[in-house]
């Protein structure tokens, strides 16, 4: 099983990329079912293979992020005003805020498992660069759709730069919120005498 892990991860990544490539053209029901199945598989992979209990609320945040994108596509909100901003901007901002805590949790757990006890801020930095890289890859997927499949996902000459700008802001907000949670969790996990020592 361990020998096939690399192949499984590559196939899962390719399936996720293919889903994101076609997500905006699929039905809301299909997107919802696919997202649920994908997240359930991911949850059990993390639990069985790496023996980590992924908090369900973090998976729920990711599910909500996917739904924000899917609902926007279903109601043709992209390219339209949504309050003080475009729906596209709202989507990129909100999706990153919702997804970043899961990446921070994963990076924190992996580092702890390998014996590294990095400060919460540094953990969030590594997680933030990872999620921003994935955001940039999503913009490449949009480019592929536009160039090779004649899609219409790039709304203006500044669309990609604007998307990345809102992605970055969402990642920063998500990292800030997640770092507070990571610090709180570490304080709770400390033995009582260690907390008293720090206070004196």
C-alpha positions in Angstrom: 0.0 0.0 0.0 2.8 2.4 0.9 4.4 1.8 -2.5 1.2 3.0 -4.2 0.8 6.1 -2.1 2.7 8.4 -4.5 0.6 7.1 -7.4 -2.6 7.6 -5.4 -1.6 11.2 -4.5 -0.7 12.1 -8.1 -4.0 10.6 -9.3 -6.0 12.5 -6.7 -4.2 15.7 -7.6 -5.0 15.1 -11.3 -8.6 14.3 -10.5 -8.9 17.5 -8.5 -7.3 19.5 -11.3 -9.7 18.0 -13.9 -12.7 18.7 -11.6 -11.6 22.4 -11.2 -11.1 22.7 -14.9 -14.7 21.6 -15.6 -16.4 22.6 -12.3 -18.0 25.8 -13.7 -19.7 23.9 -16.5 -21.2 21.1 -14.3 -24.5 21.0 -12.4 -24.7 22.2 -8.8 -25.8 18.7 -7.7 -22.8 17.0 -9.4 -20.3 19.5 -7.9 -21.8 19.0 -4.5 -21.7 15.2 -4.7 -18.1 15.2 -6.1 -16.9 17.6 -3.4 -18.4 15.4 -0.7 -16.9 12.2 -2.1 -13.5 13.9 -2.6 -13.4 15.3 1.0 -14.6 12.0 2.5 -11.8 10.1 0.7 -9.3 12.8 1.8 -10.5 12.5 5.4 -10.1 8.7 5.6 -6.7 8.9 3.8 -5.4 11.3 6.4 -6.9 9.2 9.2 -5.9 5.7 8.1 -2.5 6.4 6.4 -1.2 9.1 8.7 -3.2 8.3 11.8 -4.4 11.9 12.2 -7.9 13.0 13.1 -8.7 15.9 10.8 -11.2 18.2 12.5 -14.5 17.9 10.6 -15.1 21.7 10.9 -12.1 22.3 8.7 -13.4 20.0 6.1 -16.8 21.7 6.4 -15.0 25.0 5.7 -13.4 23.6 2.5 -16.8 22.2 1.5 -18.4 25.7 1.9 -15.5 27.2 -0.1 -16.3 24.8 -3.0 -20.0 25.6 -2.7 -19.3 29.4 -2.9 -17.7 28.7 -6.3 -20.3 26.2 -7.4 -23.3 28.4 -6.4 -21.7 31.4 -8.2 -21.3 29.4 -11.4 -24.9 28.0 -11.1 -26.5 31.4 -10.7 -24.0 33.0 -13.2 -22.7 35.5 -10.6 -19.2 35.7 -12.0 -18.7 39.0 -13.8 -21.4 40.6 -11.8 -21.4 43.0 -8.9 -21.8 41.4 -5.4 -22.2 44.1 -2.8 -19.1 46.4 -2.8 -17.1 44.0 -5.0 -17.4 41.7 -8.0 -18.5 38.1 -7.2 -15.2 36.8 -8.6 -13.4 39.0 -6.0 -15.7 37.9 -3.2 -15.2 34.2 -4.2 -11.4 34.4 -4.3 -11.2 36.2 -1.0 -13.7 33.9 0.9 -12.5 30.7 -0.5 -8.9 31.3 0.7 -10.1 32.4 4.1 -12.1 29.1 4.4 -9.4 26.8 2.9 -6.3 28.2 4.6 -7.0 26.9 8.2 -7.0 23.3 6.8 -3.6 23.8 5.2 -2.2 25.4 8.4 -3.5 22.5 10.4 -1.9 19.9 8.0 1.4 21.7 7.9 1.4 22.0 11.7 0.6 18.3 12.2 3.2 17.2 9.6 5.9 19.3 11.3 4.9 18.0 14.7 5.0 14.4 13.5 8.5 15.0 12.2 9.6 16.4 15.5 9.7 20.1 14.6 8.1 22.6 17.0 8.0 25.8 14.9 6.4 29.0 16.1 2.8 29.4 14.9 3.8 32.3 12.7 6.4 30.3 10.8 4.0 27.4 10.5 1.4 29.8 9.0 4.1 31.2 6.6 4.8 27.7 5.2 1.1 27.0 4.9 0.4 30.4 3.4 3.0 29.9 0.6 1.6 26.5 -0.1 -2.0 27.7 -0.4 -1.0 30.7 -2.5 0.9 28.4 -4.8 -2.2 26.3 -5.2 -4.2 29.5 -5.9 -1.7 30.3 -8.7 -2.1 26.8 -10.1 -5.8 27.4 -10.3 -5.2 30.5 -12.3 -3.2 28.4 -14.7 -6.2 26.0 -14.9 -8.3 29.0 -15.9 -5.8 29.9 -18.6 -5.8 26.3 -19.9 -9.6 26.4 -20.1 -9.5 29.7 -21.9 -6.8 28.8 -24.4 -7.4 25.1 -25.1 -11.1 24.5 -24.4 -12.5 27.9 -25.4 -13.9 28.7 -22.0 -14.8 32.1 -20.7 -13.3 32.4 -17.2 -10.9 35.3 -17.8 -13.1 38.4 -17.7 -10.5 41.1 -18.4 -6.8 41.7 -19.0 -6.4 42.2 -15.2 -8.5 39.2 -14.2 -5.7 36.9 -13.2 -3.8 39.6 -11.3 -7.0 40.7 -9.5 -7.8 37.1 -8.6 -4.3 36.6 -7.1 -4.6 39.9 -5.2 -7.8 38.7 -3.5 -6.3 35.2 -3.0 -3.4 36.8 -1.2 -5.6 38.9 1.0 -7.7 35.8 1.8 -4.6 33.7 2.6 -3.3 36.5 5.0 -6.7 36.7 6.8 -6.9 32.9 6.9 -3.4 32.6 8.3 -4.0 35.2 10.9 -7.1 33.4 12.2 -5.4 30.0 12.0 -2.3 31.2 13.9 -4.5 32.4 16.8 -6.1 28.9 16.8 -2.7 27.2 16.7 -1.3 29.3 19.5 -4.4 28.6 21.6 -4.1 24.9 21.0 -0.5 24.8 22.0 -1.2 26.7 25.2 -3.9 24.3 26.1 -1.6 21.3 25.4 1.2 22.6 27.6 1.5 21.0 31.1 0.2 23.2 33.9 3.7 23.6 35.4 5.1 24.9 32.1 2.4 27.5 31.9 3.1 28.6 35.5 6.9 28.8 34.8 6.3 31.1 31.8 4.0 33.3 33.9 6.6 33.8 36.7 
